[in-house]
Amino acid sequence: MSDAHGESSEEKTPAAPEVDERSVSKQYTGTFGARQVSYTATAATQIVDQGDDKKAVFFYVAYIEDDTDPVTRPIVFAFNGGPGSSTVWLHLGLFGPRRVSLDAEGLSGGVPGSLIDNEHSILDVADVVLVDAVGTGFSTAAPKEKEKEFHHFSKDIEAFSDFIVSYLNRNGRWASPKYLAGESYGTTRAAAVAHNLFSIRHTELNGLILISNVLNFQTIHQDRESRAFHPGNDLPYMLFLPTYAATAWYHGRLSKKNQGRGLRDLLDEVEEFAIGRYWSALARGDELDEKERARVRAKLAEYTGLSGEYIERYDLRIHIHRFCKELMRDQRRTVGRLDSRFTGIDRFADGDSLENDPASDHTGGRYTATLNHYLREELGFDHDAYYETLSMKVNESWDYEEFKGRYVDTSENLRDVMSRAKGLRVFVANGYYDLATPHFATRYTFNHLGLDESLRKNVRMEHYEAGHMMYLRTESLVQLSAHLRDFVESPR
């Protein structure tokens, strides 16, 4: 149907508005690692065309030292995980020039929004670009309705790889030593991005920094719907045991003998029991004889602080959520999943699972307030949108299409790229009180990579007496930053 001028009178669908890139920069001077550094902080969005009429709009904050030679100056691309998490935690906890104000143990802090200078940032030895995944922070898609398409394992990897290549192009950083730093699911992503960059884009990295590592999901649970350990997969029960012991030790729930030991001394014994006698007992299943069952049950009670009766009730298999609820039930307290040093208060003492993670409750609101204040008031990146600190919508809609019928696993990506780019080095940071990605599960994964013996020296693994975000604790932050500084400065 046409009007008098020959134009169609049918209502036309308006074209999607063009998305503009935005950028604000400010110059600062700070002292990091005892060196004064003049640097430029840039908060910006960068558009990456992904084809099929969609674009990824990445928000990032970059800290670049002024007047340095990019050929010799390392650059670190850092991101958190979730997969629905923004990079607020690494930004204001570890890498950024400012950090959230907390007490020395990281268990409490001042008014939400309070920032202090971060003298432990590694900006004295490397530039850092902190990137938010699509659907987190201010990162989105154009058009907006295409955003969900990026909540997908391989599309996320492709988009991040494209962002990194585009950033290197735009900023003249191809000759710089290049590193990726991921935390939690960000380590899953980092291994796959490193492989994608090398095998498809011929972009070789100098190193990977894996913080609170998870490459093989079989080691940590995981049914995405029920969050339960899979029946038939006994591996996590064995791998979580040392962290249960560390948690019980921290809260004073062990015998006087074990409480009087150093943590590492205790864990050496528990880890040997876990991978030996306990693993054998689980493997035997119904063939386990009653005498050995009783001996294993007694040891589990000794190491976890739980009663033998409780352990028997669950067939010697202690689920993470049950442990978090049971350990301090007599005090009507739960312990945290992300960091088991934290305790919480549930409405009901009864039940098999904690109602909320007290570690997450402690950090979520504090980091959100501080990041919003920092971006808007200090960096001057004023944005009407809500900064999506942690999106459960992204988490719940994430598509692991490539892993249907099997566990998510990027350990082979890491093995392959380390074997082909033989100079690629890997640094792994573990928290002893991390019940999300336990340190013993990480050790198991790396012991089963199948790396050639000549390449095993390229992996460095460190442990800290803190949780998933070990940098919340000042002493662990100091140790970690020193280790990272040494890692980045070490010759390839």
C-alpha positions in Angstrom: 0.0 0.0 0.0 1.4 3.5 -1.0 0.5 7.0 -0.1 -0.1 9.9 -2.6 3.7 10.3 -3.1 4.3 6.7 -4.0 6.0 5.9 -0.7 5.0 2.8 1.2 2.8 3.8 4.2 3.7 0.6 6.0 5.6 1.3 9.2 9.3 0.7 8.7 11.5 -0.9 11.4 13.9 1.8 12.5 17.6 1.0 12.0 19.6 0.2 15.1 21.4 3.3 16.3 25.1 3.4 15.7 27.2 2.7 18.8 29.9 5.3 19.4 33.2 4.5 21.0 33.9 6.6 24.1 37.2 7.3 25.8 38.5 9.4 28.7 42.1 9.7 29.7 43.9 11.2 32.7 47.5 11.4 33.7 48.8 10.4 37.1 51.9 9.6 39.1 52.1 6.8 41.6 54.6 4.7 43.4 54.5 0.9 42.7 57.0 -1.6 43.9 59.1 1.3 45.3 59.3 3.0 41.9 57.6 6.2 40.9 55.6 5.8 37.7 54.0 8.4 35.5 51.1 6.8 33.6 48.0 7.5 31.7 44.7 5.9 32.8 42.2 5.4 30.0 38.6 4.2 30.4 37.1 3.4 27.1 34.8 1.3 24.9 36.2 -0.5 21.9 34.0 -1.9 19.2 34.9 -5.2 17.6 32.9 -6.3 14.5 31.9 -10.0 14.9 30.0 -10.4 11.6 26.4 -11.4 11.2 25.4 -7.8 11.8 26.6 -7.8 15.4 29.4 -6.1 17.3 31.0 -6.6 20.6 31.4 -3.4 22.6 34.1 -4.0 25.1 34.6 -1.7 28.1 38.2 -1.6 29.4 40.5 0.5 31.6 44.1 0.7 30.6 47.1 1.9 32.6 50.0 2.7 30.4 53.3 4.1 31.5 54.2 7.4 29.8 57.3 7.9 27.7 58.4 4.2 27.6 59.5 2.0 24.7 56.6 -0.3 23.9 59.0 -2.8 22.4 60.4 -3.6 25.9 57.4 -2.7 28.1 55.3 -5.7 28.9 51.5 -5.5 28.6 49.0 -7.6 30.6 45.4 -8.2 29.5 43.4 -9.1 32.6 39.9 -10.3 33.1 37.7 -12.0 35.7 35.4 -15.0 35.1 32.0 -16.0 36.4 31.4 -16.3 33.4 29.1 -13.4 34.3 31.7 -11.4 36.3 33.1 -8.0 35.5 36.8 -7.4 36.1 36.2 -5.2 39.2 37.9 -7.7 41.5 41.3 -7.9 39.7 41.0 -4.2 39.0 40.4 -2.9 42.5 42.1 -5.7 44.3 45.3 -6.5 42.5 46.3 -4.8 39.3 44.9 -1.2 39.5 46.7 1.8 41.0 43.9 2.1 43.5 42.3 -0.6 45.6 39.4 -1.2 48.0 40.2 -0.3 51.6 40.1 -3.4 53.8 41.7 -4.5 57.0 44.9 -6.6 57.0 43.0 -9.9 56.7 40.5 -8.6 54.2 37.6 -9.6 56.4 36.3 -6.1 57.1 36.8 -2.6 55.8 35.7 1.0 55.9 32.6 2.6 54.3 31.8 1.0 50.9 33.4 3.3 48.3 36.6 3.9 50.2 39.7 3.7 48.1 43.4 3.7 49.0 46.5 3.8 46.8 47.7 0.3 45.7 51.5 0.4 46.1 51.5 -3.4 45.3 50.2 -2.9 41.7 52.7 -4.2 39.1 52.6 -1.0 37.1 56.2 -0.5 37.8 57.0 -3.5 35.5 54.1 -3.8 33.1 51.1 -1.9 31.5 47.7 -3.4 32.4 44.5 -3.5 30.4 41.5 -4.6 32.4 38.6 -5.9 30.2 35.0 -6.7 30.9 33.3 -9.5 29.1 30.2 -8.8 27.0 27.2 -8.5 29.4 29.3 -7.4 32.3 30.5 -4.0 33.5 29.7 -1.6 30.7 30.4 -4.1 27.9 27.5 -4.9 25.7 26.6 -5.8 22.1 25.3 -3.8 19.1 22.5 -4.2 18.6 21.7 -4.8 22.3 19.4 -7.8 21.5 22.5 -9.7 20.1 24.2 -9.6 23.5 23.1 -13.1 24.5 24.9 -14.5 21.5 28.1 -13.7 23.2 27.2 -15.7 26.3 28.7 -18.7 24.6 32.0 -20.5 25.2 33.5 -20.2 21.8 32.0 -16.8 20.8 33.3 -15.3 24.0 36.8 -16.7 23.1 36.6 -15.3 19.6 35.4 -11.9 20.8 38.2 -11.6 23.4 40.8 -12.7 20.9 39.5 -10.1 18.4 39.6 -7.4 21.1 43.2 -8.2 22.0 44.4 -8.1 18.3 42.4 -4.9 17.7 44.0 -3.3 20.8 47.5 -4.3 19.7 46.8 -2.8 16.2 45.4 0.5 17.5 48.0 1.1 20.2 51.2 -0.1 18.5 51.9 -2.9 20.9 52.7 -5.9 18.7 56.3 -5.9 19.7 55.6 -5.7 23.4 56.0 -8.8 25.6 52.3 -9.9 26.0 50.6 -11.6 28.9 47.0 -12.7 29.7 45.8 -12.8 33.3 42.6 -14.6 34.2 40.8 -15.3 37.5 38.5 -18.3 38.1 36.5 -18.9 34.9 38.9 -16.2 33.5 41.5 -19.0 33.7 39.3 -21.3 31.6 39.0 -18.4 29.1 42.7 -17.5 29.2 43.8 -21.0 28.2 41.4 -21.0 25.3 42.2 -17.4 24.2 45.9 -18.2 24.3 45.3 -21.2 22.0 43.0 -19.2 19.7 45.5 -16.4 19.4 48.4 -18.7 18.6 46.7 -21.2 16.3 44.3 -18.9 14.4 45.7 -15.4 14.7 49.4 -16.3 14.9 49.8 -14.2 17.9 52.3 -15.6 20.4 52.1 -14.7 24.1 55.0 -14.6 26.6 53.0 -15.8 29.6 49.7 -16.7 31.2 48.8 -15.7 34.8 46.1 -18.0 36.2 44.6 -16.9 39.5 42.3 -19.4 41.3 42.5 -21.8 38.4 39.9 -24.1 36.8 40.6 -25.7 33.5 38.9 -29.0 33.9 35.4 -28.7 35.4 35.4 -32.4 36.3 37.7 -31.6 39.2 35.3 -29.1 40.9 31.7 -30.5 40.6 29.8 -29.6 38.4 26.2 -29.9 37.4 25.2 -26.4 36.3 21.6 -26.8 37.4 21.8 -28.5 40.8 25.4 -27.4 41.6 25.8 -31.0 42.8 28.8 -33.3 42.5 27.8 -35.8 39.8 27.1 -39.3 41.0 29.8 -41.5 39.5 32.4 -38.7 39.6 34.2 -39.2 42.9 37.2 -37.0 41.9 36.0 -33.8 43.5 35.5 -35.4 46.9 39.2 -36.3 47.0 40.4 -33.0 45.6 38.4 -30.8 48.0 39.5 -32.7 51.1 42.7 -30.6 51.7 40.7 -27.4 51.6 38.2 -28.8 54.0 41.1 -29.5 56.3 42.6 -26.0 55.9 39.2 -24.5 56.7 38.7 -26.6 59.8 42.2 -25.7 60.9 41.6 -22.0 60.4 38.4 -22.1 62.5 39.9 -24.2 65.3 37.8 -27.3 64.7 40.6 -29.9 64.7 42.2 -31.9 67.5 44.7 -30.1 69.7 47.5 -32.1 68.0 46.5 -30.9 64.5 45.7 -27.4 65.6 49.2 -27.1 66.9 50.8 -27.9 63.5 51.6 -25.5 60.7 49.1 -25.4 57.9 51.5 -26.6 55.2 52.7 -29.4 57.4 49.1 -30.6 58.0 48.3 -30.3 54.3 51.2 -32.5 53.3 49.7 -35.3 55.3 46.1 -34.7 54.2 47.0 -34.5 50.5 48.9 -37.8 50.8 45.9 -39.4 52.4 43.5 -37.9 49.9 45.2 -39.2 46.8 46.1 -42.5 48.4 44.0 -44.2 51.0 40.8 -42.0 50.5 40.9 -42.2 46.7 41.4 -45.9 46.9 38.4 -46.2 49.2 36.2 -44.2 46.9 37.2 -46.3 44.0 36.4 -49.5 45.7 32.8 -48.5 46.2 30.6 -51.3 47.7 33.7 -53.6 47.8 35.3 -51.5 50.5 35.5 -53.7 53.6 34.1 -52.5 56.9 37.5 -52.3 58.8 39.0 -50.1 56.1 35.8 -48.0 55.8 36.0 -47.3 59.6 39.7 -46.3 59.3 39.0 -44.0 56.4 35.9 -42.5 58.1 38.0 -41.8 61.3 40.7 -40.0 59.2 38.1 -37.9 57.4 36.6 -36.9 60.8 40.1 -36.1 62.1 40.9 -33.9 59.0 37.6 -32.2 58.5 36.3 -31.5 62.0 33.0 -33.3 61.1 31.7 -36.2 63.0 32.2 -39.7 61.9 28.4 -40.2 62.0 27.8 -37.3 59.7 30.5 -38.5 57.3 29.0 -42.0 57.2 25.5 -40.6 56.6 26.8 -39.4 53.2 28.8 -42.5 52.3 32.2 -40.9 53.0 31.5 -38.3 50.3 31.4 -34.7 51.6 29.7 -32.2 49.3 31.1 -28.7 49.4 27.8 -27.1 50.3 27.2 -29.6 53.1 30.6 -29.0 54.5 30.1 -25.2 54.5 26.8 -25.7 56.4 27.9 -28.4 58.8 31.4 -27.3 60.0 30.2 -24.6 62.4 26.5 -25.6 62.7 26.8 -25.8 66.5 27.6 -22.1 66.5 24.8 -21.3 63.9 27.5 -20.2 61.5 28.3 -21.2 57.9 31.7 -20.8 56.1 32.2 -19.2 52.8 32.7 -20.9 49.4 34.9 -18.3 47.7 36.8 -17.8 50.9 36.2 -20.2 53.8 37.7 -17.8 56.3 34.4 -15.8 56.2 31.4 -16.9 58.3 27.7 -16.2 57.7 24.4 -16.5 59.6 21.6 -18.4 58.0 18.0 -18.1 59.0 17.8 -21.8 59.9 20.6 -23.9 61.5 19.1 -27.0 59.8 19.6 -28.0 56.2 22.2 -29.3 53.8 23.3 -26.1 52.1 24.3 -22.6 53.1 21.7 -20.0 52.0 24.2 -17.5 50.8 28.0 -17.3 50.4 29.2 -15.0 53.2 32.5 -14.3 51.2 30.5 -13.1 48.2 28.2 -11.0 50.4 31.2 -9.3 52.0 32.8 -8.2 48.7 30.0 -7.7 46.3 28.4 -4.4 47.5 31.7 -3.0 48.6 33.5 -3.5 45.3 30.4 -2.3 43.3 30.2 1.0 45.2 33.9 1.6 45.0 34.2 0.8 41.2 31.3 3.1 40.4 32.8 5.9 42.4 36.2 5.4 40.9 35.1 5.3 37.3 32.8 8.2 37.5 34.4 10.6 40.0 38.2 9.9 39.6 38.6 8.7 36.0 35.6 10.8 34.8 33.9 8.1 32.7 30.4 9.1 33.3 27.9 6.6 32.0 24.1 6.3 32.5 24.2 2.5 32.3 24.3 0.3 35.3 27.8 -1.2 35.8 27.0 -5.0 35.9 29.4 -6.2 38.6 28.2 -9.8 38.6 25.4 -10.9 36.2 23.5 -14.0 37.2 21.6 -13.6 33.9 24.9 -14.2 32.0 25.9 -17.1 34.3 22.6 -18.9 33.8 22.3 -18.4 30.1 26.0 -19.3 29.3 26.1 -21.9 26.5 28.8 -24.6 26.6 27.7 -26.0 23.3 31.1 -27.5 22.5 31.0 -29.6 25.7 27.6 -31.2 25.4 27.7 -34.6 27.2 31.2 -33.9 28.8 32.9 -31.7 31.3 34.1 -28.2 30.2 37.9 -28.6 29.9 40.5 -26.2 28.4 43.5 -28.0 29.8 44.2 -29.5 26.4 44.2 -26.0 24.9 46.9 -25.1 27.4 49.0 -28.2 26.7 48.8 -27.7 23.0 49.8 -24.1 23.0 52.6 -24.7 25.5 53.9 -27.5 23.3 53.9 -25.4 20.2 54.9 -22.0 21.6 57.7 -23.6 23.6 58.6 -20.4 25.4 55.2 -19.8 26.9 55.4 -19.6 30.7 52.5 -20.1 33.1 52.1 -18.7 36.6 49.4 -20.2 38.8 48.1 -18.7 42.1 46.1 -20.7 44.6 44.4 -19.8 47.8 44.3 -22.4 50.6 40.9 -21.3 51.7 39.3 -21.4 48.2 36.4 -23.8 48.1 35.4 -22.7 44.6 38.6 -23.7 42.8 40.6 -25.8 45.4 44.4 -25.8 45.2 44.6 -29.6 45.1 42.3 -29.7 42.1 44.6 -27.3 40.3 47.6 -29.4 41.1 45.8 -32.5 39.9 44.9 -30.8 36.6 48.5 -29.7 35.9 49.9 -33.1 36.9 47.6 -34.6 34.2 48.3 -32.1 31.4 50.7 -34.5 29.7 53.3 -31.8 29.2 56.7 -32.9 27.9 59.2 -33.1 30.7 61.2 -30.3 29.0 58.2 -27.9 29.3 57.3 -28.5 33.0 59.8 -26.0 34.2 57.7 -23.3 32.4 54.9 -23.7 35.0 55.3 -21.9 38.4 52.7 -22.6 41.1 52.4 -20.6 44.3 50.0 -20.8 47.3 48.6 -18.2 49.7 46.8 -18.3 53.1 43.7 -16.7 51.8 40.8 -17.6 49.5 39.6 -17.3 45.9 40.6 -13.6 45.8 43.7 -14.1 47.8 44.7 -10.4 47.4 42.0 -9.4 49.8 44.5 -10.3 52.6 47.3 -7.8 52.6 50.1 -10.3 53.3 48.9 -12.5 50.4 48.7 -9.4 48.2 52.3 -8.5 49.0 53.4 -12.0 48.2 51.4 -12.3 45.0 52.5 -9.0 43.6 56.1 -9.9 44.3 55.7 -13.2 42.5 54.0 -11.6 39.5 56.7 -8.9 39.3 59.3 -11.6 39.2 57.3 -13.6 36.7 56.9 -10.7 34.3 60.5 -9.6 34.6 62.0 -13.0 34.2 63.6 -13.6 30.8 61.6 -15.8 28.4 
